[in-house]
Amino acid sequence: MDYHTIKYIQNKLLKPKIESLTTKIKLGVDNCKEYKYIIRQIRRNEALQHDLTDLLKTQEPDDNTDTGEGST
């Protein structure tokens, strides 16, 4: 996956989904089973977002990388 695809997934798919699920929890749910299901979905989406962030860090150009030349 390239950098822009990862950012798209994070900002346009995962973030709104997490916000929507969080709003459902805040407004109330009918029973404990539904509550647990929504909480699992939020955690799963947050874990995916964290994994994508880690992947993004490996693909992001880092200007502060030490090349080992003349560092003081």
C-alpha positions as CSV (number, residue, x, y, z in Angstrom):
1,M,0.0,0.0,0.0
2,D,1.3,3.4,-0.8
3,Y,1.3,6.5,1.5
4,H,-1.8,8.2,0.1
5,T,-3.9,5.0,0.2
6,I,-3.1,4.5,3.9
7,K,-4.0,8.2,4.7
8,Y,-7.2,7.8,2.7
9,I,-8.2,4.7,4.7
10,Q,-7.4,6.4,8.0
11,N,-9.1,9.7,7.4
12,K,-12.0,8.8,5.1
13,L,-12.9,5.3,6.3
14,L,-11.7,4.4,9.8
15,K,-12.0,7.8,11.5
16,P,-15.7,8.4,10.6
17,K,-16.5,4.8,11.4
18,I,-15.0,5.0,14.9
19,E,-16.8,8.4,15.4
20,S,-20.1,6.9,14.3
21,L,-19.8,3.9,16.6
22,T,-18.7,6.1,19.5
23,T,-21.8,8.3,18.9
24,K,-24.0,5.1,19.0
25,I,-22.6,4.3,22.4
26,K,-23.1,7.8,23.7
27,L,-26.7,7.9,22.6
28,G,-27.4,4.5,24.2
29,V,-27.9,0.9,23.1
30,D,-30.7,-1.5,23.7
31,N,-28.9,-4.3,25.5
32,C,-25.5,-5.4,26.7
33,K,-24.9,-7.7,23.7
34,E,-25.2,-4.8,21.3
35,Y,-23.0,-2.7,23.5
36,K,-20.2,-5.3,23.6
37,Y,-20.5,-5.8,19.8
38,I,-20.0,-2.0,19.2
39,I,-17.1,-1.9,21.7
40,R,-15.4,-4.7,19.8
41,Q,-15.9,-2.9,16.5
42,I,-14.4,0.3,17.9
43,R,-11.4,-1.6,19.3
44,R,-10.9,-3.5,16.1
45,N,-11.0,-0.3,14.0
46,E,-8.6,1.5,16.4
47,A,-6.2,-1.4,16.2
48,L,-6.3,-1.3,12.4
49,Q,-5.7,2.4,12.5
50,H,-2.7,1.9,14.8
51,D,-1.3,-0.8,12.5
52,L,-1.7,1.6,9.5
53,T,0.0,4.4,11.4
54,D,3.0,2.1,12.1
55,L,3.1,1.1,8.4
56,L,2.9,4.8,7.5
57,K,5.9,5.6,9.7
58,T,8.0,3.1,7.7
59,Q,6.9,4.6,4.4
60,E,7.0,8.3,5.4
61,P,10.2,10.1,4.3
62,D,12.1,11.1,7.4
63,D,14.2,14.2,7.1
64,N,15.8,13.7,10.5
65,T,17.3,10.3,9.6
66,D,21.0,10.3,10.7
67,T,23.2,9.2,7.7
68,G,26.2,8.7,10.0
69,E,28.2,11.4,8.2
70,G,29.7,14.1,10.3
71,S,27.3,14.0,13.2
72,T,28.4,16.0,16.3
